[in-house]
């Protein structure tokens, strides 16, 4: 078992970078839904940010598989241990799935996946209105799931920091 008291530096940098990127992405996504005036500019931000999150998630997952996280407190109730592990794996799944589904959705809709200045990603799915019609609402539903999972994660972090004061928050907040 890993006896480190803190996550490694790369894990901490990726965590906080992705926390910022995902928070921005959730606001950009919500704004895209309601704004006609700024929709194009928001889309121009949404696509490269989604790709950045995908790439960071791959690096983060590789780092996570290489470096076990610090142990949770021994007195943490079993249901909370299960919830912590399940929610972390759900976050990883969503950080990988959301950008891929968005990319696939645009591919299926025969829309170019423009990153910037004419740099386009290749299509990852064939043009299919049926597939596009499935992926578009799925992307939205998973965005809500990501939002609520992030809120739960934040709530748990604050619970550990302010109520339990058991050092779990500090494992990601401070170096060791």
C-alpha positions as YAML, in Angstrom:
chain: A
units: angstrom
residues:
- id: 1
  name: UNK
  ca: [0.00, 0.00, 0.00]
- id: 2
  name: UNK
  ca: [1.15, 3.52, -0.78]
- id: 3
  name: UNK
  ca: [2.27, 5.27, 2.38]
- id: 4
  name: UNK
  ca: [2.65, 8.70, 0.75]
- id: 5
  name: UNK
  ca: [0.76, 11.36, 2.65]
- id: 6
  name: UNK
  ca: [0.20, 13.50, -0.46]
- id: 7
  name: UNK
  ca: [-0.47, 13.07, -4.16]
- id: 8
  name: UNK
  ca: [2.61, 13.49, -6.34]
- id: 9
  name: UNK
  ca: [3.33, 16.90, -7.87]
- id: 10
  name: UNK
  ca: [2.09, 15.95, -11.35]
- id: 11
  name: UNK
  ca: [-1.20, 14.67, -9.90]
- id: 12
  name: UNK
  ca: [-1.70, 17.92, -7.98]
- id: 13
  name: UNK
  ca: [-0.86, 20.13, -10.98]
- id: 14
  name: UNK
  ca: [-3.17, 18.13, -13.25]
- id: 15
  name: UNK
  ca: [-5.96, 18.10, -10.65]
- id: 16
  name: UNK
  ca: [-6.03, 21.86, -10.16]
- id: 17
  name: UNK
  ca: [-5.46, 22.63, -13.86]
- id: 18
  name: UNK
  ca: [-8.31, 20.35, -14.82]
- id: 19
  name: UNK
  ca: [-10.53, 21.70, -12.05]
- id: 20
  name: UNK
  ca: [-10.11, 25.16, -13.57]
- id: 21
  name: UNK
  ca: [-10.57, 23.91, -17.16]
- id: 22
  name: UNK
  ca: [-13.67, 21.87, -16.31]
- id: 23
  name: UNK
  ca: [-15.21, 24.75, -14.37]
- id: 24
  name: UNK
  ca: [-14.63, 27.05, -17.34]
- id: 25
  name: UNK
  ca: [-15.99, 24.39, -19.69]
- id: 26
  name: UNK
  ca: [-19.18, 23.96, -17.67]
- id: 27
  name: UNK
  ca: [-19.80, 27.72, -17.76]
- id: 28
  name: UNK
  ca: [-18.96, 27.92, -21.47]
- id: 29
  name: UNK
  ca: [-21.27, 24.98, -22.21]
- id: 30
  name: UNK
  ca: [-24.12, 26.54, -20.24]
- id: 31
  name: UNK
  ca: [-23.57, 29.90, -21.94]
- id: 32
  name: UNK
  ca: [-23.58, 28.25, -25.38]
- id: 33
  name: UNK
  ca: [-27.05, 26.89, -24.73]
- id: 34
  name: UNK
  ca: [-28.55, 30.29, -23.90]
- id: 35
  name: UNK
  ca: [-26.51, 32.76, -25.97]
- id: 36
  name: UNK
  ca: [-27.16, 33.43, -29.62]
- id: 37
  name: UNK
  ca: [-24.95, 36.50, -29.73]
- id: 38
  name: UNK
  ca: [-21.76, 34.82, -28.45]
- id: 39
  name: UNK
  ca: [-22.43, 31.23, -29.54]
- id: 40
  name: UNK
  ca: [-19.70, 31.14, -32.21]
- id: 41
  name: UNK
  ca: [-17.04, 32.58, -29.90]
- id: 42
  name: UNK
  ca: [-18.06, 30.16, -27.17]
- id: 43
  name: UNK
  ca: [-17.88, 27.23, -29.60]
- id: 44
  name: UNK
  ca: [-14.44, 28.43, -30.67]
- id: 45
  name: UNK
  ca: [-13.39, 28.17, -27.02]
- id: 46
  name: UNK
  ca: [-15.32, 24.97, -26.27]
- id: 47
  name: UNK
  ca: [-13.68, 22.72, -28.87]
- id: 48
  name: UNK
  ca: [-9.98, 23.31, -28.07]
- id: 49
  name: UNK
  ca: [-10.70, 23.36, -24.34]
- id: 50
  name: UNK
  ca: [-12.47, 20.01, -24.71]
- id: 51
  name: UNK
  ca: [-9.45, 18.57, -26.51]
- id: 52
  name: UNK
  ca: [-7.12, 19.98, -23.84]
- id: 53
  name: UNK
  ca: [-9.24, 18.34, -21.13]
- id: 54
  name: UNK
  ca: [-9.12, 15.03, -23.03]
- id: 55
  name: UNK
  ca: [-5.34, 15.16, -23.32]
- id: 56
  name: UNK
  ca: [-4.90, 16.17, -19.69]
- id: 57
  name: UNK
  ca: [-7.28, 13.40, -18.60]
- id: 58
  name: UNK
  ca: [-5.19, 10.80, -20.46]
- id: 59
  name: UNK
  ca: [-2.00, 12.04, -18.79]
- id: 60
  name: UNK
  ca: [-3.78, 12.21, -15.45]
- id: 61
  name: UNK
  ca: [-5.14, 8.67, -15.74]
- id: 62
  name: UNK
  ca: [-1.70, 7.33, -16.71]
- id: 63
  name: UNK
  ca: [-0.18, 9.11, -13.70]
- id: 64
  name: UNK
  ca: [-2.95, 7.78, -11.43]
- id: 65
  name: UNK
  ca: [-2.38, 4.21, -12.60]
- id: 66
  name: UNK
  ca: [1.37, 4.59, -12.01]
- id: 67
  name: UNK
  ca: [1.15, 6.28, -8.63]
- id: 68
  name: UNK
  ca: [-1.37, 5.01, -6.09]
- id: 69
  name: UNK
  ca: [-3.17, 7.76, -4.18]
- id: 70
  name: UNK
  ca: [-2.55, 8.26, -0.49]
- id: 71
  name: UNK
  ca: [-4.69, 6.04, 1.70]
- id: 72
  name: UNK
  ca: [-7.98, 7.31, 3.03]
- id: 73
  name: UNK
  ca: [-8.33, 7.58, 6.81]
- id: 74
  name: UNK
  ca: [-8.75, 4.18, 8.46]
- id: 75
  name: UNK
  ca: [-11.82, 5.37, 10.37]
- id: 76
  name: UNK
  ca: [-13.69, 6.52, 7.24]
- id: 77
  name: UNK
  ca: [-17.00, 4.62, 6.99]
- id: 78
  name: UNK
  ca: [-17.01, 1.93, 4.32]
- id: 79
  name: UNK
  ca: [-19.83, 3.62, 2.37]
- id: 80
  name: UNK
  ca: [-17.76, 6.82, 2.17]
- id: 81
  name: UNK
  ca: [-14.71, 4.89, 0.98]
- id: 82
  name: UNK
  ca: [-16.86, 3.28, -1.71]
- id: 83
  name: UNK
  ca: [-18.38, 6.66, -2.67]
- id: 84
  name: UNK
  ca: [-14.94, 8.28, -2.89]
- id: 85
  name: UNK
  ca: [-13.57, 5.57, -5.16]
- id: 86
  name: UNK
  ca: [-16.70, 5.36, -7.31]
- id: 87
  name: UNK
  ca: [-16.96, 9.13, -7.75]
- id: 88
  name: UNK
  ca: [-13.28, 9.41, -8.73]
- id: 89
  name: UNK
  ca: [-13.62, 6.73, -11.40]
- id: 90
  name: UNK
  ca: [-16.84, 8.39, -12.60]
- id: 91
  name: UNK
  ca: [-14.96, 11.69, -12.91]
- id: 92
  name: UNK
  ca: [-12.22, 9.99, -14.93]
- id: 93
  name: UNK
  ca: [-14.82, 8.34, -17.18]
- id: 94
  name: UNK
  ca: [-16.60, 11.64, -17.76]
- id: 95
  name: UNK
  ca: [-13.35, 13.58, -18.36]
- id: 96
  name: UNK
  ca: [-12.55, 11.08, -21.13]
- id: 97
  name: UNK
  ca: [-16.06, 10.49, -22.47]
- id: 98
  name: UNK
  ca: [-17.30, 14.07, -22.72]
- id: 99
  name: UNK
  ca: [-14.67, 15.31, -25.21]
- id: 100
  name: UNK
  ca: [-14.82, 12.07, -27.20]
- id: 101
  name: UNK
  ca: [-18.62, 12.21, -27.41]
- id: 102
  name: UNK
  ca: [-18.45, 15.87, -28.46]
- id: 103
  name: UNK
  ca: [-15.89, 15.05, -31.14]
- id: 104
  name: UNK
  ca: [-17.91, 12.04, -32.26]
- id: 105
  name: UNK
  ca: [-21.12, 14.08, -32.30]
- id: 106
  name: UNK
  ca: [-19.59, 16.71, -34.58]
- id: 107
  name: UNK
  ca: [-18.11, 13.98, -36.78]
- id: 108
  name: UNK
  ca: [-21.48, 12.24, -37.09]
- id: 109
  name: UNK
  ca: [-23.11, 15.56, -37.92]
- id: 110
  name: UNK
  ca: [-20.49, 16.14, -40.65]
- id: 111
  name: UNK
  ca: [-19.38, 19.33, -38.89]
- id: 112
  name: UNK
  ca: [-15.70, 20.22, -38.99]
- id: 113
  name: UNK
  ca: [-13.98, 19.97, -35.63]
- id: 114
  name: UNK
  ca: [-12.10, 23.26, -35.83]
- id: 115
  name: UNK
  ca: [-9.51, 23.79, -33.13]
- id: 116
  name: UNK
  ca: [-8.20, 27.16, -34.30]
- id: 117
  name: UNK
  ca: [-7.15, 29.02, -37.46]
- id: 118
  name: UNK
  ca: [-8.21, 26.26, -39.83]
- id: 119
  name: UNK
  ca: [-6.65, 23.43, -37.82]
- id: 120
  name: UNK
  ca: [-9.24, 20.68, -37.88]
- id: 121
  name: UNK
  ca: [-9.37, 17.31, -36.16]
- id: 122
  name: UNK
  ca: [-10.23, 14.33, -38.34]
- id: 123
  name: UNK
  ca: [-13.68, 12.80, -38.06]
- id: 124
  name: UNK
  ca: [-13.77, 9.86, -35.64]
- id: 125
  name: UNK
  ca: [-17.22, 8.65, -36.68]
- id: 126
  name: UNK
  ca: [-18.93, 8.41, -40.05]
- id: 127
  name: UNK
  ca: [-21.58, 10.94, -41.02]
- id: 128
  name: UNK
  ca: [-24.84, 9.69, -39.54]
- id: 129
  name: UNK
  ca: [-27.82, 11.85, -38.62]
- id: 130
  name: UNK
  ca: [-29.10, 9.02, -36.40]
- id: 131
  name: UNK
  ca: [-25.81, 8.81, -34.50]
- id: 132
  name: UNK
  ca: [-25.65, 12.61, -34.24]
- id: 133
  name: UNK
  ca: [-29.21, 12.61, -32.90]
- id: 134
  name: UNK
  ca: [-28.16, 10.14, -30.20]
- id: 135
  name: UNK
  ca: [-24.85, 11.77, -29.24]
- id: 136
  name: UNK
  ca: [-26.07, 15.36, -29.01]
- id: 137
  name: UNK
  ca: [-28.49, 14.85, -26.10]
- id: 138
  name: UNK
  ca: [-26.09, 12.32, -24.53]
- id: 139
  name: UNK
  ca: [-23.40, 15.02, -24.45]
- id: 140
  name: UNK
  ca: [-25.83, 17.33, -22.64]
- id: 141
  name: UNK
  ca: [-27.00, 14.71, -20.14]
- id: 142
  name: UNK
  ca: [-23.41, 13.76, -19.32]
- id: 143
  name: UNK
  ca: [-22.58, 17.45, -18.85]
- id: 144
  name: UNK
  ca: [-25.23, 17.60, -16.13]
- id: 145
  name: UNK
  ca: [-23.86, 14.40, -14.60]
- id: 146
  name: UNK
  ca: [-20.37, 15.93, -14.64]
- id: 147
  name: UNK
  ca: [-21.70, 19.11, -13.02]
- id: 148
  name: UNK
  ca: [-23.39, 17.20, -10.20]
- id: 149
  name: UNK
  ca: [-20.40, 14.88, -9.74]
- id: 150
  name: UNK
  ca: [-18.09, 17.89, -9.48]
- id: 151
  name: UNK
  ca: [-20.43, 19.45, -6.91]
- id: 152
  name: UNK
  ca: [-20.38, 16.21, -4.92]
- id: 153
  name: UNK
  ca: [-16.59, 16.07, -5.15]
- id: 154
  name: UNK
  ca: [-16.32, 19.67, -3.97]
- id: 155
  name: UNK
  ca: [-18.76, 18.99, -1.13]
- id: 156
  name: UNK
  ca: [-16.77, 15.94, -0.02]
- id: 157
  name: UNK
  ca: [-13.51, 17.90, -0.17]
- id: 158
  name: UNK
  ca: [-14.96, 20.66, 1.98]
- id: 159
  name: UNK
  ca: [-16.41, 18.07, 4.38]
- id: 160
  name: UNK
  ca: [-12.93, 16.60, 4.83]
- id: 161
  name: UNK
  ca: [-11.34, 20.05, 5.17]
- id: 162
  name: UNK
  ca: [-13.83, 21.71, 7.50]
- id: 163
  name: UNK
  ca: [-15.73, 18.96, 9.32]
- id: 164
  name: UNK
  ca: [-13.54, 15.88, 9.60]
- id: 165
  name: UNK
  ca: [-10.23, 17.78, 9.41]
- id: 166
  name: UNK
  ca: [-8.60, 14.47, 8.61]
- id: 167
  name: UNK
  ca: [-5.95, 15.61, 6.12]
- id: 168
  name: UNK
  ca: [-7.69, 14.26, 3.02]
- id: 169
  name: UNK
  ca: [-8.09, 17.74, 1.50]
- id: 170
  name: UNK
  ca: [-4.46, 18.57, 2.24]
- id: 171
  name: UNK
  ca: [-3.31, 15.47, 0.32]
- id: 172
  name: UNK
  ca: [-4.26, 17.26, -2.90]
- id: 173
  name: UNK
  ca: [-3.91, 20.86, -1.72]
- id: 174
  name: UNK
  ca: [-0.36, 20.73, -0.38]
- id: 175
  name: UNK
  ca: [2.90, 19.11, -1.33]
- id: 176
  name: UNK
  ca: [4.50, 16.47, 0.81]
...
